[in-house]
Amino acid sequence: MDKYYATGKRKTAVSKVWMKEGSGIVRINGKTLNEYFGGLDSLKLVVEQPMKTTGYETKLDCDCQVSGSGLSAQAQAIRHGISRALVMFDPQARTILKPLGFLTRDQRSVERKKYGLKKARKSFQWSKR
């Protein structure tokens, strides 16, 4: 029984995903999917997307460790990690996941604050006199 490992990233969230054959249980930081995301069904769907689209939702178990950023970015980082682990498990899954953008790392992150400005781009009100 092999274990497949992959990392996923989004903003400052980093997820480590270990995948093995099983019954479709997804554990995040030692908690089940429902415990970790509570009533946020949209985030649960984001995490489950790669497994559902490839048809492995009842065949593989995922153990995830995630840290950094907020819950939404963490869910997307887990999706990225699961997608990469699925490709290692089944190389044919790449043809399904790649067009959907699950294997692409979203490079967008928070823009840094500039000197003399209120925020990254917001400035103080300009006064003519």
N, C-alpha and C positions, 0 to 999 in steps of 0.2 A: 504494500500500500504506500504509494508515493505521496509526498506533500509538496505543494507548489507554493513558492513565495514570490510576492511582488509588492512594490511600493506604489502608492498613488499620492498625488499632490494637487492642491488647489489653494490659492492665496498663501496663508502661512500654515495651513493644515497639512499634516503628513500622516498617511495611513500605511500600516504594514499589514499585509493580508497573507494568511496561510490557508491554502485550500487543499482539501482531501476528499476522497469519495465518502459519501454518507447519505443522509436523508434530507438535506436542504436546510439545515439549521445555520443561521447567521448570528454570530456572537460578536459584540463590539465592546471592548474593554471589560470583558467578563460578564456582560449583560446581554439579554436577548434583544432583538431588534425593537420589539414593542416597549421594553423597559427603557432602552437608551433614548429613543425618539419620542416616547410618550404618545400623545395624540396627534403628532405631526405626520399625517398619512402621506403627504406629498414627499417628505424626505425618505420615508420607508420605500415608496415607489422608486425613487431615484436610486437607492441602494440595490433594489431587486431587479432593476432594468436589464443589466447585462445577462443575468442568469435566465430571466424569463424569455428574452429575445433569442437566446441560443438553445433554450429547452432543457437547461440543467438545474432548474430551481428545486427539483426533488432528488437530485443525484449527487450533489456536492455540498459539503459543509465548509463554512468560512469562519475563521477566527481572525478578528481584526483588532489592531491596536491603533488608536487615532489620537492625535494631540494637536493643539493649536487652533487658532481662528474660532469661528462660530459653528453652530450646528449645521447650517446649510453648506458651508464650505467643507465641513467634515464629511457630510453625506456624499458630496461630489468627489472628494478625495478617495473615499471608500469605493465608490463606483469605478473610479479610474484604476485603483488597485485590483479590484475584482476582475475587471476587464483584462488587465495585463496577465493576471494569473490564469484566466480562462484560456487565453491564447497559448500559454505554456502547456496547459493541460490538453487542449485540442487546437492545433494550428488551423483547422478549418474554420474555427469561430472568428478568425481575423476578418474573413470576407463579409461576415455579418456585422461585426462591431465597428470596423473602420469607417464605413459610410455614415454610421450614426454619430460618429465623433466621440465615442467612448474611449478610444485609445489616445486621443489627443490631449495633451496637458494644457489646461487653460492658463495662459501666462499672465492674465490680468491680475494685478495686485494693487494695493493702496499706493497712491502717488504721494511722494514725500512733501512735507510742508516746506515752503520756500521762505527765506529770510525777508522780513519786511512785509509779509502778507499775513492775513488772518488764518487762512488754511492753505491747502495746496494751490488753489487758484483764486479763492475769494480774497478780495482786497478791502481795504477800508474805504469809506465813502469819500469821493473826491470833491473837494470844495474849490470853486473858482476864486473866491475871495476869503 
